[in-house]
Amino acid sequence: MTKREYITFTIWVLILFFIIYFLDNTITFNIANRYPSSFFYQHPALNEELTMFFKLITHLGEPNYIALGVIPTFVYAKYKKDKKLEILILGMVGVMILGSLVSTALKFIFMRSRPYQEWNNLGFYYIKDVFQKKIPFTGGYMSFPSGHTMTASCGYFFLAFMSEKKYAKIIWIVLPILVGLSRVYLSFHWTSDVFASLGIGVFLAYRYQEKTKKRLAQ
């Protein structure tokens, strides 16, 4: 890790801790569509429309929906013998798998409850509490970090780094941010869950695009 990367990582961690301890409740509970005192909960018509929109957006962070676009593109690359596109798709899939593994490992370590379950202060149980209190290994205690946002961040930020056109970069950057926002709005994640996933996703995507570009240069 370079000095610049170390400084960036340190700043990111400090911001993450600040969000967890000072902003999570305020931001999450004001955005979450299920929380009684949130703005959107108190405006049913707007809530209903945004819920439909974000339910569509959140699918962009699910592997099975991403596969609907990835698989045909990969088949097309094979058919056309487009080695560059093939390497690009494999790189995207590879970094998303890596991100998913990292996300799953962190979920089991932190064991954080989701906002809609307790609406508590922090929600962290950690793995030690799982054994001491016999908390079940279920999705309910798998909030940190956001798996949807991690998958989207790794895949779409990777494409952003690999894209040469400015408008394409903007689209790929905006998509994971929208996925993250959808997870908070739909009450499935805390703001810090999404922030953590975006940060890790950027890092993994950047590292993976370096390796992919080396492969393309060979």
Secondary structure, DSSP 8 states (H G I E B T S, - for coil): --HHHHHHHHHHHHHHHHIIIIIHHHHHHHH-TTSTTSTTTT-HHHHHHHHHHHHHHHGGG-HHHHHHHHHHHHHHHHHHT-HHHHHHHHHHHHHHHHHHHHHHHHHHHH-B--HHHH--S--B-HHHHHHHH----SGGG--SS-HHHHHHHHHHHHHHHH--SHHHHHHHHHHHHHHHHHHHHTTSS-HHHHHHHHHHHHHHHHHHHHHHHHHHH-
